Amino acid sequence: MDMHSGIASKLNPLFEQLGIAENPFGVTPNPRYFYQTQSHAEARASLIVGLECGLGFQALIASPGMGKTTILFDVLERFDKSARTAFLFQLQGDAKDFLRYLTLELENAEPPADTVHIQDAINRLLINERRKGRRTILIIDEAQCLSTSVLETIRLLSNFETPTEKLLQIVLAGQPQLAAKLAAPDLLQLQQRISIVRTLVPLEKEETKQYIEHRLKVAGYAGQPLFTSEAVSSIWEVSRGVPRDINTLCFNALLLLVATGQKQIGGENIEEVLADFGHSERTPEATTPRRWSTPPVRESRVKMAASDPELLEFYGLKRNPFQAAPDASFLCLTSTHRTALGNLYSSILAHEKLLLLTGESGTGKTHLITCLIELLRAGNVLTEYVLAHQWPSYQPNLLSPTGGELKCGREFSVAFIDEAHELSEDSFESIRRFATELAQPRGLQLVLVGFPQLRKSFDPGQFADWRGRNGTQNCLESLNQSEVENYVACRIRNAQSTSELAPNFDSQALAALFVHSNGIPLGINLLCAGVLVKAYSRRERTITATMIQEVARQTRTKTGGEEKMPAGNPGHENAVLATAGVLFDS
C-alpha cells in the first residue's frame, strides 16, 4: 500500500471530522511543526548562537528522518530578514559546478564562465552584504554526497574574511557518512575549522507522545487525545523514535480512523497499519530484536577486550563505548562537567591568569580538558599541555627571561598542567609569583588540573584576587544515580551504528553499577567494558545486576590512573568535537 496513493478523496473528510486544517503528519520539512526535543532544541540553539557569534563553520549530523532539514529551515527563517542566505542540497558535479550553484542561489543571476571570476563575484557580494550590516549564511544539506574536491572548495570559501570576522558562515548538514568524510586525513584542514558539531538522537517514548500531540495541535486539533497510550507505545517501538517514521505511521493511522469511523486510535489500529505495510515494498524494520541461534561461547575461552570486532558487531557498535582514553567525541556532560567546562571556557576568554580544575581520580578531568583544548584550538587559541613533572623544564621554553612575554610571539596562550597536585614547592612558588607579580592583561594563562588537595596550595582569598574577580574554583563531583544512567546511555549512543542491537542495561543493573562504581566515570567505564565481554560470552544483550556484581567481584575496580594525554598532543586531533555547542546553550 503506497501511503499517499488513492487518498485525495479522503483528505477533506479527514480534516472535517477531526477539525484540523491540514495534514499534521506530512513528510516535507515545515518549521511550523518543529518540535523541540532536548537534542533538537540543543542543535537548533547551537546553530543559531554559533551564527550570531560569527562562527565560520558548523555541522549538523544525524541519520535519515531525524529532522535535520526541518531544523535548517527553522534557522533560515530566523535569519531571513537579517542575512543573505543560500540553501543548497543534493548537489551534483565538481567544484566549479558547486560555485555556480552557490552564485545562482545568492545572486539569482547567471554566474561568470570561469572559476576565478565566479570567486571574485562571490567575494564582492560578501563584502557588499557586510557593508550593509548583513551576514551571509550558506547551508548545505545532504553534504555527505559532496566529493572531497567540493568540500575542499567549501573550506577555501572560509578564507573570505576581514581581519575581525568571517564574511561567509557555513553550516554543513548530512548523514553519519559526513562525519566519516570529515575525519579523513585529506580533509583535516576543513575538520579543524568546524567549531561546533551537533547530532540528533531518536525520541524517547514520552517525547513521541508529546511530538504527536504537538503536530496535531499545530494543525488545529483541539479534542481529546487521538492516540491511546498503547498506540503511542506501538508507534515508538516500531519507529524507533525516528520522526519521519512516526509521521508515516500516524498519517496512515488517521486514514484508518476515517475509514472505520472510530473516535480514537488504539494499539490494534497500529497493528492493522503494520499489516498493510507488510504487503508493501516499503516495510518498516522488524519490531523485535534479531534472534540469534549461535550457541553461547564458553566464557573461559573468551580472550578479548570490549573493542573486539566480533563483540562490537554483535552489539551494533562502531567502537568501544567505554574506552578509557580521553576522546572529546565521547564527552557526556553531566551537571558537574557542564558547569566546569562552561566556567573554564568563559574564564579563559576573559583572560583570567590562573584557573583550577580539581576532582578525585577518575572523575573525568583529563577528558574534560581534552574537550576544552579542542574547543580553544577551533578558535585559533594556542594551547599547551604538560604534566606536572615536565613543568620546570618546560616553563623556560615558554616564557621570556622577564617572565611576562611569550617566546612564541603570541599574545595569548593557555597552558594546562595536569597532575598539578604533584608540583614541587618551587614550582608552586613560581606560579604564585606569576599570578601576583605579572600585571599585563593578556599573555600566558595557566590551568592547573589535579586532585582536590591542589586547592590547599592556594589561599582562597588570594586566589580570588589573582583571578581579577570573585569566582569559584572548579571541582568535579561524582555522578548521582540518574546521571550514571544518562552517562551509560550517552556513551552507547555515541558509539552505536544500529540501536536495534545495542546492549540494554536494565534498571537493577544501572543501580548496581552506581553502587559499585561510586558514580566515578572511570569506574563506570571499567565495569561496563567488563560486563559487555561477559554478556557477549553468553550471547546476551540485556545487562543485569548479577552480571555487574560478578564483574565487580572478579576485578577490583580501580578508579585511579586516568590516562594522560601525550605532551603537546592532547586527545585525538581527528576527533570532531560534537559537544562544544553545549557551551552556547547554557
VONUKE-864904 format. One line per field, with one value per residue (C-alpha): chain; residue number from 1; x, y, z. Coordinates in steps of 0.2 Angstrom, whole numbers, padded with zeros to 4 digits, always signed. Layout:
// residues N
cadena <- c(A, ...)
num <- c(NUM, ...)
c1 <- c(X, ...)
c2 <- c(Y, ...)
c3 <- c(Z, ...)
END
This chain:
// residues 586
cadena <- c(A, A, A, A, A, A, A, A, A, A, A, A, A, A, A, A, A, A, A, A, A, A, A, A, A, A, A, A, A, A, A, A, A, A, A, A, A, A, A, A, A, A, A, A, A, A, A, A, A, A, A, A, A, A, A, A, A, A, A, A, A, A, A, A, A, A, A, A, A, A, A, A, A, A, A, A, A, A, A, A, A, A, A, A, A, A, A, A, A, A, A, A, A, A, A, A, A, A, A, A, A, A, A, A, A, A, A, A, A, A, A, A, A, A, A, A, A, A, A, A, A, A, A, A, A, A, A, A, A, A, A, A, A, A, A, A, A, A, A, A, A, A, A, A, A, A, A, A, A, A, A, A, A, A, A, A, A, A, A, A, A, A, A, A, A, A, A, A, A, A, A, A, A, A, A, A, A, A, A, A, A, A, A, A, A, A, A, A, A, A, A, A, A, A, A, A, A, A, A, A, A, A, A, A, A, A, A, A, A, A, A, A, A, A, A, A, A, A, A, A, A, A, A, A, A, A, A, A, A, A, A, A, A, A, A, A, A, A, A, A, A, A, A, A, A, A, A, A, A, A, A, A, A, A, A, A, A, A, A, A, A, A, A, A, A, A, A, A, A, A, A, A, A, A, A, A, A, A, A, A, A, A, A, A, A, A, A, A, A, A, A, A, A, A, A, A, A, A, A, A, A, A, A, A, A, A, A, A, A, A, A, A, A, A, A, A, A, A, A, A, A, A, A, A, A, A, A, A, A, A, A, A, A, A, A, A, A, A, A, A, A, A, A, A, A, A, A, A, A, A, A, A, A, A, A, A, A, A, A, A, A, A, A, A, A, A, A, A, A, A, A, A, A, A, A, A, A, A, A, A, A, A, A, A, A, A, A, A, A, A, A, A, A, A, A, A, A, A, A, A, A, A, A, A, A, A, A, A, A, A, A, A, A, A, A, A, A, A, A, A, A, A, A, A, A, A, A, A, A, A, A, A, A, A, A, A, A, A, A, A, A, A, A, A, A, A, A, A, A, A, A, A, A, A, A, A, A, A, A, A, A, A, A, A, A, A, A, A, A, A, A, A, A, A, A, A, A, A, A, A, A, A, A, A, A, A, A, A, A, A, A, A, A, A, A, A, A, A, A, A, A, A, A, A, A, A, A, A, A, A, A, A, A, A, A, A, A, A, A, A, A, A, A, A, A, A, A, A, A, A, A, A, A, A, A, A, A, A, A, A, A, A, A, A, A, A, A, A, A, A, A, A, A, A, A, A, A, A, A, A, A, A, A, A, A, A, A, A, A, A, A, A, A, A, A, A, A, A, A, A, A, A, A, A, A, A)
num <- c(1, 2, 3, 4, 5, 6, 7, 8, 9, 10, 11, 12, 13, 14, 15, 16, 17, 18, 19, 20, 21, 22, 23, 24, 25, 26, 27, 28, 29, 30, 31, 32, 33, 34, 35, 36, 37, 38, 39, 40, 41, 42, 43, 44, 45, 46, 47, 48, 49, 50, 51, 52, 53, 54, 55, 56, 57, 58, 59, 60, 61, 62, 63, 64, 65, 66, 67, 68, 69, 70, 71, 72, 73, 74, 75, 76, 77, 78, 79, 80, 81, 82, 83, 84, 85, 86, 87, 88, 89, 90, 91, 92, 93, 94, 95, 96, 97, 98, 99, 100, 101, 102, 103, 104, 105, 106, 107, 108, 109, 110, 111, 112, 113, 114, 115, 116, 117, 118, 119, 120, 121, 122, 123, 124, 125, 126, 127, 128, 129, 130, 131, 132, 133, 134, 135, 136, 137, 138, 139, 140, 141, 142, 143, 144, 145, 146, 147, 148, 149, 150, 151, 152, 153, 154, 155, 156, 157, 158, 159, 160, 161, 162, 163, 164, 165, 166, 167, 168, 169, 170, 171, 172, 173, 174, 175, 176, 177, 178, 179, 180, 181, 182, 183, 184, 185, 186, 187, 188, 189, 190, 191, 192, 193, 194, 195, 196, 197, 198, 199, 200, 201, 202, 203, 204, 205, 206, 207, 208, 209, 210, 211, 212, 213, 214, 215, 216, 217, 218, 219, 220, 221, 222, 223, 224, 225, 226, 227, 228, 229, 230, 231, 232, 233, 234, 235, 236, 237, 238, 239, 240, 241, 242, 243, 244, 245, 246, 247, 248, 249, 250, 251, 252, 253, 254, 255, 256, 257, 258, 259, 260, 261, 262, 263, 264, 265, 266, 267, 268, 269, 270, 271, 272, 273, 274, 275, 276, 277, 278, 279, 280, 281, 282, 283, 284, 285, 286, 287, 288, 289, 290, 291, 292, 293, 294, 295, 296, 297, 298, 299, 300, 301, 302, 303, 304, 305, 306, 307, 308, 309, 310, 311, 312, 313, 314, 315, 316, 317, 318, 319, 320, 321, 322, 323, 324, 325, 326, 327, 328, 329, 330, 331, 332, 333, 334, 335, 336, 337, 338, 339, 340, 341, 342, 343, 344, 345, 346, 347, 348, 349, 350, 351, 352, 353, 354, 355, 356, 357, 358, 359, 360, 361, 362, 363, 364, 365, 366, 367, 368, 369, 370, 371, 372, 373, 374, 375, 376, 377, 378, 379, 380, 381, 382, 383, 384, 385, 386, 387, 388, 389, 390, 391, 392, 393, 394, 395, 396, 397, 398, 399, 400, 401, 402, 403, 404, 405, 406, 407, 408, 409, 410, 411, 412, 413, 414, 415, 416, 417, 418, 419, 420, 421, 422, 423, 424, 425, 426, 427, 428, 429, 430, 431, 432, 433, 434, 435, 436, 437, 438, 439, 440, 441, 442, 443, 444, 445, 446, 447, 448, 449, 450, 451, 452, 453, 454, 455, 456, 457, 458, 459, 460, 461, 462, 463, 464, 465, 466, 467, 468, 469, 470, 471, 472, 473, 474, 475, 476, 477, 478, 479, 480, 481, 482, 483, 484, 485, 486, 487, 488, 489, 490, 491, 492, 493, 494, 495, 496, 497, 498, 499, 500, 501, 502, 503, 504, 505, 506, 507, 508, 509, 510, 511, 512, 513, 514, 515, 516, 517, 518, 519, 520, 521, 522, 523, 524, 525, 526, 527, 528, 529, 530, 531, 532, 533, 534, 535, 536, 537, 538, 539, 540, 541, 542, 543, 544, 545, 546, 547, 548, 549, 550, 551, 552, 553, 554, 555, 556, 557, 558, 559, 560, 561, 562, 563, 564, 565, 566, 567, 568, 569, 570, 571, 572, 573, 574, 575, 576, 577, 578, 579, 580, 581, 582, 583, 584, 585, 586)
c1 <- c(+0000, +0008, +0005, -0001, -0010, -0029, -0032, -0036, -0055, -0052, -0042, -0057, -0067, -0052, -0049, -0068, -0070, -0055, -0057, -0039, -0034, -0021, -0011, -0002, +0010, +0017, +0034, +0040, +0051, +0039, +0046, +0029, +0029, +0046, +0045, +0060, +0066, +0081, +0093, +0083, +0082, +0101, +0105, +0094, +0101, +0119, +0117, +0108, +0120, +0135, +0129, +0126, +0143, +0151, +0157, +0164, +0159, +0146, +0140, +0124, +0124, +0110, +0103, +0089, +0072, +0078, +0073, +0089, +0081, +0066, +0079, +0089, +0073, +0069, +0086, +0085, +0068, +0075, +0089, +0078, +0077, +0095, +0106, +0108, +0105, +0108, +0102, +0109, +0105, +0109, +0122, +0130, +0145, +0163, +0169, +0165, +0148, +0146, +0152, +0140, +0125, +0131, +0132, +0114, +0107, +0115, +0113, +0099, +0109, +0119, +0137, +0153, +0160, +0177, +0181, +0191, +0178, +0165, +0175, +0178, +0159, +0156, +0169, +0161, +0144, +0150, +0159, +0143, +0132, +0144, +0144, +0125, +0127, +0121, +0129, +0129, +0124, +0127, +0118, +0122, +0110, +0115, +0133, +0138, +0136, +0149, +0166, +0182, +0186, +0170, +0172, +0190, +0182, +0170, +0184, +0193, +0177, +0180, +0195, +0184, +0186, +0191, +0204, +0190, +0176, +0171, +0161, +0153, +0146, +0144, +0133, +0136, +0122, +0121, +0120, +0133, +0144, +0148, +0157, +0167, +0172, +0177, +0188, +0198, +0216, +0214, +0200, +0210, +0210, +0192, +0188, +0199, +0189, +0172, +0169, +0153, +0146, +0129, +0119, +0101, +0095, +0079, +0064, +0060, +0043, +0036, +0044, +0035, +0018, +0022, +0028, +0012, +0001, +0011, +0009, -0010, -0011, -0002, -0014, -0029, -0034, -0042, -0051, -0047, -0031, -0032, -0019, -0021, -0005, -0005, -0005, +0009, +0020, +0017, +0022, +0038, +0043, +0041, +0048, +0062, +0059, +0063, +0052, +0049, +0043, +0032, +0024, +0021, +0013, +0002, -0004, -0009, -0017, -0028, -0033, -0039, -0048, -0058, -0062, -0068, -0077, -0069, -0066, -0048, -0033, -0028, -0014, -0025, -0026, -0007, -0006, -0018, -0007, +0008, -0001, -0004, +0014, +0018, +0011, +0021, +0038, +0042, +0041, +0046, +0061, +0057, +0049, +0058, +0077, +0085, +0085, +0102, +0104, +0123, +0127, +0134, +0153, +0161, +0167, +0183, +0188, +0184, +0200, +0195, +0193, +0177, +0184, +0185, +0177, +0165, +0159, +0156, +0147, +0136, +0130, +0129, +0143, +0156, +0169, +0171, +0159, +0168, +0186, +0196, +0207, +0201, +0191, +0181, +0168, +0163, +0161, +0144, +0141, +0133, +0129, +0146, +0155, +0144, +0147, +0166, +0168, +0157, +0166, +0184, +0180, +0172, +0186, +0199, +0191, +0190, +0209, +0210, +0228, +0226, +0212, +0210, +0201, +0201, +0192, +0195, +0204, +0193, +0180, +0185, +0197, +0208, +0193, +0185, +0201, +0203, +0186, +0191, +0208, +0198, +0186, +0200, +0210, +0195, +0195, +0214, +0219, +0237, +0236, +0250, +0248, +0261, +0262, +0267, +0285, +0288, +0283, +0301, +0309, +0295, +0292, +0309, +0305, +0288, +0292, +0305, +0318, +0307, +0293, +0280, +0281, +0278, +0293, +0282, +0277, +0258, +0250, +0238, +0241, +0234, +0245, +0237, +0247, +0240, +0243, +0247, +0245, +0262, +0271, +0286, +0285, +0297, +0285, +0270, +0280, +0284, +0266, +0261, +0274, +0267, +0249, +0254, +0268, +0263, +0250, +0249, +0231, +0235, +0248, +0250, +0236, +0238, +0225, +0230, +0222, +0223, +0216, +0206, +0222, +0228, +0216, +0226, +0241, +0232, +0224, +0206, +0205, +0221, +0216, +0200, +0211, +0223, +0209, +0204, +0186, +0177, +0173, +0173, +0187, +0180, +0179, +0171, +0160, +0155, +0139, +0122, +0112, +0101, +0117, +0125, +0110, +0112, +0131, +0129, +0115, +0126, +0141, +0132, +0123, +0139, +0146, +0132, +0129, +0112, +0100, +0092, +0107, +0113, +0116, +0102, +0106, +0090, +0086, +0093, +0109, +0111, +0108, +0121, +0133, +0130, +0134, +0150, +0157, +0153, +0147, +0166, +0166, +0182, +0175, +0159, +0169, +0179, +0164, +0154, +0168, +0170, +0151, +0150, +0163, +0154, +0137, +0144, +0151, +0133, +0126, +0115, +0111, +0102, +0114, +0108, +0113, +0120, +0132, +0138, +0141, +0150, +0162, +0164, +0169, +0181, +0190, +0194, +0188, +0201, +0196, +0214, +0226, +0217, +0225, +0235, +0237, +0254, +0263, +0260, +0247, +0231, +0217, +0214, +0217, +0205, +0190, +0176, +0170, +0152, +0149, +0156, +0139, +0133, +0143, +0132, +0116, +0119)
c2 <- c(+0000, +0017, +0028, +0043, +0034, +0035, +0046, +0063, +0059, +0056, +0071, +0083, +0071, +0068, +0086, +0090, +0075, +0080, +0099, +0101, +0112, +0102, +0085, +0086, +0072, +0077, +0072, +0089, +0099, +0113, +0124, +0127, +0109, +0109, +0100, +0103, +0088, +0090, +0086, +0095, +0111, +0110, +0108, +0122, +0134, +0129, +0133, +0150, +0156, +0150, +0160, +0175, +0174, +0174, +0156, +0151, +0133, +0122, +0104, +0095, +0076, +0064, +0048, +0050, +0055, +0063, +0081, +0089, +0099, +0105, +0112, +0120, +0128, +0135, +0143, +0150, +0158, +0166, +0175, +0178, +0197, +0200, +0190, +0185, +0166, +0151, +0134, +0120, +0101, +0085, +0094, +0085, +0089, +0096, +0111, +0123, +0117, +0120, +0138, +0141, +0134, +0145, +0161, +0157, +0155, +0171, +0182, +0174, +0178, +0168, +0167, +0170, +0157, +0153, +0149, +0164, +0176, +0166, +0168, +0186, +0189, +0179, +0189, +0206, +0200, +0195, +0212, +0222, +0212, +0216, +0234, +0234, +0226, +0209, +0192, +0179, +0161, +0146, +0130, +0114, +0099, +0081, +0086, +0068, +0067, +0080, +0075, +0078, +0092, +0101, +0100, +0107, +0121, +0125, +0126, +0139, +0149, +0152, +0162, +0176, +0187, +0203, +0204, +0203, +0192, +0179, +0185, +0169, +0157, +0139, +0125, +0108, +0095, +0077, +0059, +0050, +0047, +0065, +0063, +0049, +0060, +0075, +0063, +0058, +0064, +0074, +0085, +0088, +0107, +0108, +0097, +0108, +0124, +0116, +0125, +0116, +0099, +0093, +0077, +0072, +0057, +0047, +0052, +0043, +0036, +0051, +0063, +0053, +0056, +0074, +0075, +0068, +0079, +0094, +0091, +0088, +0105, +0115, +0108, +0114, +0099, +0103, +0087, +0073, +0063, +0054, +0041, +0029, +0026, +0008, +0016, +0028, +0014, +0003, +0018, +0022, +0004, +0002, +0019, +0018, +0036, +0042, +0057, +0053, +0035, +0042, +0053, +0039, +0028, +0042, +0048, +0030, +0028, +0044, +0037, +0021, +0031, +0040, +0024, +0015, +0029, +0027, +0041, +0035, +0026, +0011, -0002, -0013, +0001, +0002, -0017, -0015, -0002, -0013, -0027, -0016, -0011, -0029, -0030, -0016, -0014, -0001, -0012, -0005, -0014, -0028, -0023, -0037, -0039, -0052, -0069, -0077, -0096, -0096, -0106, -0097, -0096, -0103, -0088, -0096, -0096, -0078, -0068, -0051, -0033, -0023, -0017, -0034, -0033, -0048, -0041, -0023, -0031, -0041, -0026, -0015, -0003, +0006, +0007, +0003, +0015, +0013, +0016, +0025, +0036, +0054, +0057, +0074, +0065, +0054, +0068, +0066, +0082, +0079, +0095, +0095, +0093, +0106, +0119, +0116, +0117, +0132, +0141, +0137, +0142, +0159, +0162, +0159, +0171, +0184, +0182, +0176, +0171, +0156, +0143, +0127, +0111, +0098, +0081, +0064, +0051, +0045, +0059, +0064, +0079, +0075, +0070, +0087, +0097, +0087, +0094, +0111, +0111, +0105, +0120, +0133, +0126, +0128, +0147, +0148, +0149, +0142, +0129, +0118, +0103, +0096, +0085, +0092, +0084, +0092, +0110, +0115, +0111, +0117, +0135, +0142, +0137, +0146, +0162, +0176, +0179, +0193, +0180, +0191, +0188, +0173, +0167, +0160, +0178, +0175, +0187, +0174, +0156, +0144, +0131, +0116, +0107, +0090, +0081, +0098, +0091, +0084, +0100, +0104, +0118, +0128, +0126, +0132, +0147, +0152, +0150, +0161, +0174, +0173, +0176, +0190, +0200, +0200, +0213, +0213, +0209, +0197, +0183, +0166, +0158, +0143, +0130, +0118, +0101, +0089, +0081, +0091, +0093, +0105, +0118, +0118, +0125, +0142, +0153, +0155, +0174, +0177, +0165, +0176, +0192, +0184, +0179, +0198, +0194, +0183, +0166, +0148, +0135, +0121, +0104, +0089, +0078, +0060, +0056, +0053, +0038, +0047, +0054, +0037, +0031, +0045, +0043, +0025, +0029, +0043, +0033, +0019, +0031, +0039, +0023, +0013, +0010, +0002, +0004, -0012, -0022, -0011, -0018, -0014, -0011, -0014, -0003, -0015, -0016, +0003, +0003, -0010, +0000, +0016, +0007, -0002, +0012, +0026, +0037, +0038, +0039, +0029, +0015, +0015, +0013, -0001, -0011, -0008, -0014, -0029, -0033, -0032, -0045, -0056, -0053, -0057, -0073, -0078, -0070, -0059, -0041, -0037, -0032, -0037, -0033, -0050, -0048, -0031, -0039, -0054, -0042, -0031, -0046, -0053, -0037, -0025, -0009, +0004, +0022, +0029, +0030, +0041, +0041, +0056, +0065, +0064, +0081, +0093, +0081, +0082, +0069, +0064, +0078, +0070, +0069, +0081, +0090, +0085, +0093, +0110, +0118, +0114, +0129, +0141, +0133, +0135)
c3 <- c(+0000, -0005, +0009, -0001, -0016, -0018, -0003, -0011, -0009, +0010, +0014, +0016, +0027, +0037, +0041, +0044, +0055, +0066, +0065, +0058, +0044, +0036, +0037, +0053, +0048, +0032, +0026, +0020, +0032, +0039, +0053, +0059, +0065, +0073, +0090, +0101, +0110, +0120, +0107, +0093, +0104, +0108, +0090, +0085, +0099, +0095, +0076, +0080, +0093, +0083, +0068, +0079, +0087, +0069, +0069, +0051, +0051, +0060, +0056, +0060, +0058, +0060, +0052, +0039, +0045, +0061, +0057, +0051, +0037, +0047, +0059, +0045, +0038, +0055, +0057, +0039, +0044, +0059, +0049, +0034, +0037, +0044, +0032, +0014, +0014, +0002, +0004, -0006, -0006, -0015, -0026, -0041, -0050, -0047, -0038, -0052, -0053, -0034, -0036, -0050, -0039, -0025, -0036, -0043, -0026, -0019, -0034, -0044, -0059, -0072, -0065, -0075, -0085, -0077, -0059, -0055, -0060, -0050, -0034, -0037, -0039, -0023, -0014, -0020, -0015, +0003, +0005, -0001, +0011, +0026, +0022, +0023, +0041, +0035, +0037, +0023, +0028, +0017, +0022, +0013, +0016, +0012, +0012, +0014, -0005, -0009, -0016, -0007, -0020, -0017, +0002, +0000, -0011, +0003, +0015, +0004, +0004, +0023, +0018, +0013, +0028, +0036, +0050, +0063, +0056, +0043, +0028, +0024, +0038, +0033, +0040, +0034, +0037, +0032, +0037, +0048, +0032, +0033, +0050, +0042, +0027, +0039, +0048, +0033, +0033, +0017, +0024, +0041, +0037, +0035, +0050, +0061, +0056, +0061, +0078, +0083, +0078, +0083, +0082, +0084, +0094, +0092, +0103, +0119, +0122, +0131, +0118, +0105, +0114, +0115, +0097, +0091, +0101, +0096, +0077, +0080, +0089, +0076, +0063, +0073, +0083, +0100, +0105, +0117, +0114, +0097, +0101, +0116, +0126, +0119, +0101, +0106, +0113, +0097, +0086, +0097, +0096, +0078, +0073, +0085, +0089, +0071, +0067, +0049, +0053, +0067, +0054, +0042, +0055, +0062, +0044, +0040, +0056, +0053, +0037, +0045, +0058, +0045, +0036, +0051, +0059, +0076, +0088, +0094, +0088, +0098, +0098, +0087, +0074, +0073, +0071, +0056, +0048, +0050, +0042, +0027, +0026, +0026, +0009, +0003, -0004, +0010, +0025, +0042, +0050, +0062, +0078, +0088, +0090, +0079, +0086, +0087, +0085, +0088, +0104, +0119, +0119, +0135, +0145, +0150, +0131, +0128, +0127, +0121, +0126, +0124, +0107, +0099, +0081, +0084, +0100, +0093, +0078, +0090, +0099, +0084, +0089, +0079, +0093, +0111, +0120, +0137, +0131, +0145, +0133, +0133, +0117, +0115, +0105, +0120, +0132, +0141, +0150, +0167, +0178, +0186, +0169, +0160, +0174, +0175, +0156, +0154, +0168, +0162, +0144, +0149, +0161, +0148, +0136, +0150, +0151, +0169, +0173, +0185, +0185, +0194, +0190, +0203, +0206, +0213, +0202, +0188, +0188, +0170, +0172, +0158, +0147, +0150, +0147, +0131, +0125, +0131, +0121, +0105, +0108, +0110, +0095, +0085, +0090, +0085, +0103, +0106, +0119, +0128, +0138, +0151, +0166, +0182, +0182, +0165, +0170, +0177, +0161, +0150, +0158, +0152, +0134, +0135, +0144, +0141, +0155, +0162, +0164, +0156, +0137, +0127, +0117, +0103, +0098, +0103, +0114, +0121, +0126, +0138, +0147, +0155, +0169, +0173, +0189, +0196, +0214, +0211, +0208, +0219, +0231, +0220, +0205, +0216, +0222, +0204, +0199, +0214, +0208, +0191, +0197, +0209, +0200, +0182, +0179, +0160, +0154, +0141, +0139, +0147, +0156, +0167, +0171, +0185, +0185, +0199, +0215, +0227, +0238, +0225, +0232, +0248, +0239, +0237, +0249, +0244, +0246, +0237, +0223, +0220, +0220, +0207, +0196, +0195, +0200, +0213, +0207, +0212, +0209, +0198, +0206, +0198, +0208, +0206, +0197, +0205, +0200, +0187, +0180, +0179, +0169, +0157, +0156, +0150, +0138, +0131, +0128, +0120, +0109, +0103, +0098, +0091, +0072, +0075, +0090, +0087, +0093, +0107, +0124, +0136, +0155, +0165, +0180, +0193, +0183, +0182, +0201, +0204, +0193, +0203, +0219, +0213, +0204, +0217, +0202, +0196, +0177, +0175, +0187, +0176, +0161, +0168, +0174, +0158, +0147, +0158, +0158, +0139, +0137, +0150, +0142, +0124, +0130, +0134, +0118, +0129, +0125, +0142, +0155, +0173, +0190, +0193, +0178, +0186, +0203, +0195, +0186, +0202, +0212, +0198, +0195, +0209, +0201, +0201, +0199, +0198, +0184, +0172, +0155, +0152, +0135, +0127, +0130, +0115, +0108, +0118, +0113, +0095, +0083, +0071, +0083, +0078, +0094, +0095, +0112, +0111, +0106, +0124, +0130, +0120, +0126, +0144)
END
